[in-house]
């Protein structure tokens, strides 16, 4: 979770508006994120949006746990180890 927050801030540094909207993830958001990933794995749908607005989760299930945009942002910036330590290729 710490590395995800570091990476998001680094990537968004040039976009002040988007950086201002970024909310650091915490253990609850990460647990919810991986829970949604498990549900997605058990019920495969063609698009991420269908999990939030589709038949499976449109009944307030996942929509109450995490908005679609939050899920997409965590997916974009998720890092589990220090990205600054990776070798440059």
Secondary structure, 3 states (H helix, E strand, C coil): CHHHHHHHHHHHCCCHHHHHHCCCCCHHHHHHHHHHHHHHHHCCCCCHHHHHHCCCCCCCHHHHHCCHHHHHHHHHHCCCCCHHHCCCC
